[in-house]
Each structure stands twice: as C-alpha cells, then as structure tokens.
Amino acid sequence: MSNFNILIIEDDKILNQQLTELLTLKGYKVEQCFDGETGLLKASLQQHHLILLDIMLPERDGFSLLKVLRKSSKTPVIIVTAKNAEQERIQGFSQGADDYVSKPFSTVELILRIEAILRRSHHQVAESSNQELTVDGLTINIEKQLVFVEDKVLEFTPIQFKLLWELLLNRGEVLSKAYLYQKVLNKNIGAYDRSLDMHLSRVRRKLNEGNWQGERLKTSHGKGYCLV
C-alpha cells in the first residue's frame, strides 16, 4: 500500500489526525488538509490515488469542491457524511463521489472501502479527458492549443490559453485566485501579485476583439473569477 497516496480533507483536526494515523499504520502515504479551498488546490494537482472528503468545510464546501474537481480529475473520492444524511449522500453521488462513509464509522469498514476502490481504480484504464469545449460560438481545443470564434482563430499566449480553458471548463463556478495561480501560473499567490488580473484583462480584450463577449469573464471581488 506504500505506493498509494491518500488526501484527507477534514476540518475536524482530531478526526483528521485519527484518520491519518490509521491509514499511515496501514501503509498508506497521507496528506492532510483542513479547509475546502486548500483541499481543492491539493486535489487538483492529481498527485493522490484517493480522497477522503468531508462535506461541511470552511472556505469551500465538499459538494462545491467535488463539482469543480470532477471537471478535470477522476481521482476516486469517498465522502464523509453525518449518520442518516441520505440527501447528502445522494448529492455527493450526483456530483461524482465514488462511495461514502457515515460518521461515526467503523475503521474496519473504512479500510475495506478504501481497498476496494483502490483495487478497482488501479485496474481501470483512465478515460481521456475533454479535448474541446464550446460555449456560444467560442471553441477552445486543448490538444491543438487553438481558440476559435466561429471560424476565426484568436491568438492567445500559453498562459492566457490555460486561464481561458479553466474558466470554460468550470463555467458558472467561481474559481479562487489561489486556485488559478496554481493551475495557470504554477505558483502560489503573492500579496501584491497582480499578474493574474493582467492576464485576465488581456483575455477579455482579445475575446472582445474577436467579437465574443469578453465581459462574461466576471470578477467576483474578494473571491476570484467566473465565466457566466
């Protein structure tokens, strides 16, 4: 089991530590996280083989995290819910969860569920991810690194392309600046760093010049950006 990495996203520090100790004793490599926004950043790096995800999290709840994560990752997720929370389980499955455990849970059952999912996912051939996205006449092809408005090709730098791709891929979702700095710029956000704002402004301008509605890339003040 030492080849498998598990990410625990749980804000209850005592439970998080108990799970970490349990899984470490079983031979897994474990990374801890205590809020939804940081959890999304770590999960999006796709360095883990399975994620244990609590629902009630600070910064970003588990459902929102899972919805964004499933746009770009097939990493198995086990959601942790309250006992008898049937609606949470239904919503979790609808957002792409692979399994669930209810608090308080049997550690034996948890380990068996983790082992079953890892066996299944380890032998499955990963499906290819989306290669092309289209929104109201705007098409972006990640394989060819091209952006079209109808039949006209728009010129974007690699960073601008990645930023536009993330916003189209997660249309309607507010993506935090911290998340986009990691996914697009491959670095942590700095207190006085305005480079992402500059790139977004240029993407808007190029879309407008190409007769597409650049103003649909919205700034959610204090939160991040969103394509509406």
N, C-alpha and C positions, 0 to 999 in steps of 0.2 A: 504493500500500500504506500510505500515511501515515494512512489512515482506520482501520486495523486495529490493535487493542491486543492484545499477547500477554503472558501471565503465565507466567514461568518459575519453577517450584517445584523446586529442586535444591539439595541441601546441599553438594555439591562446589563450592566457591567458584570454583575455576579454571574448571571446565566451565561453571558458571553465567555467568561473565564472558565466556567464549569465545562461548557461545550468544547472549548479549546483544549483543556486538559484531557477530556475524554478522548477526543479524536487524535490528539498527539500520542496518547498511550496506545492507540490502535495502529499507529504508524503513519498517520497522515501528516502532511505539511499544512499548517493552518495559518491564515492571516485574519486578523480581527479588524472590524470596523464598527463604529457606534452611531452613525447617522446616515441617512439616505443619500445625501448629495455626495459625500465622500465614498459611500458604497458604490454608487453609480460610476464614479471615476475609476475605482479599482476594478469593478466588474467589467467595464468597457475595454480594459486592456487585454481581456481574454487570456489571462495567464492562469486561470483556475479551471479545474475539472468539474467542480460542483459548487453551488452557492446555497447556504442556509440563510433564508431571508425572513426577517420579522416584518410584520405589516405596519404596526404603529411605530414610526420612526420620526425623529426630528429632521428638519430641513427638507426632506422629500419622503413621502410615504412609500411603503413597499410596492403598492399597486402601480404608482406612477413610475417608480424605478424600473419595475419589470416591463412596463409598456415601452419605455424608451430602449431598454436593453435588448428587447426582442427584435428591434428593427435591424440590429447589426450582429447579434450574438445568439448562438444556440446552446450556450452553456447550460447544463441542467440546473434547475432551481427547485429546492424544496422550501415551501413557505411554512412559517411557524405561526399558527393561529391560536386564538383562545378556544377553550373547550366548548363544543357545541356551536361554534361560529360558522354555521353552514353557509351563510351568504358570503362570508369572507373566502371560504374555500371555492365556492362557485366562481366568484370574481377572480380569484387567483388563477384558476384553471383557464378562464376565458382570456386572461392576459398572457398566458403562456407558461404557467407553472407546470412542473412535471409531477410533483407529489406534494403532500402536506403532512405535518405532524401537529397534534394539538397539545397545548400546554395544560396541565403538566404531562409530560410524555415519558414513556419507558425508554431508557437509554438503549436497551437491547433492541427494541423496535426501531429506534432511530438508526442505529448502526446497520441493521438489516436492510432498511430502506435505502440508505446511502450506498451500501454494497450492491444492491440490485440495480440501482440507477447507473452506477459507475460501470458495472458489467455490461449493461445494455448500451450505454453511450460509447463505451470503449470499442465495441464491435460494429457500431453503425458507421456507415460512410456518410460524412457530412454533406448535406445538400449545398449546392452552390448558392451563394447569396445573390441578392438583386444586383443586376449589372446596369440597369437603365431605369430611370424614373421620369415620369411625365406629369406635369401639373399645368393645366390650362394653356397648352401650346408651348410650354417650356420643357425641353427634354435634356437630360444630363446622362451621359453614358460613362460609367466609371472605367470600363475596360479600355475605351478609346480616349478617355480624358477629354471629351468634347461636350460643349454646351450649344444647343440649338434653340432658336425661337422660330417656330415653323421650319423653314428651310435655310434660315440664315445662321451661320456659325458665329458664336460670340467668343472673343479671346479672353481667357482668364489665366492668371498665374496659377501654379500648383496649389498655393495656399488658398487663394480665392476659390478655386475649384472645390477643395476639400471643405471649406466653410459652407459653400452653397449646397454641396452634397449632404452634409449633416443636417442642414435646415430643411431640405426637401425630404430626406429620409424620415425625419421626425416632425413632419408638417402638423401644426396645431399644438405642438408641445413647446413649452418654454425651456430652452437649454441654457443652463447657467454659464457664466463666463468661465468659471473654473473648469467645467466640463469641456468647453470648446477650446480653451487654451491647451488642454491635454490632448484632445483628439485632433485638433487642427495644427497647433503650433508646437506640439510635443514638449511643452514646458509648463511649469506652474505659473499661476497668475501672480503678477507683482503689484504692489500697492499703487505704483504710479505708472504702470504699463498701460498704454492706450493703443497698442499695436492692433489688437483685435477690432477695436472701434474703427480704426483706419481701414482695415481690410473690408469690414462690412460696408463702410461708406462707399468704397470703390466698387464692390459687388453691386450695390444698389444702383450706382451711376451707370455701370455697364449694362445692367438689365434695362434701365430706362432708355439708354441709347439704342438698345436693341428692340425697342417697342414692347417691352414686357414691364409689368408693374413692380418696379423696384421697391416702392413704398410698402409692399406686402411683407417685406422683411422688417418686422417690428422690434423696437427696443422696449423691453419690459424693465422699467427703471428699478434698480436695486436687485434684479433677478437675472436677466440675460436677454436672449434673443429668441424670436419665434417667426416662422413663416405661416401666415394666415391665408 
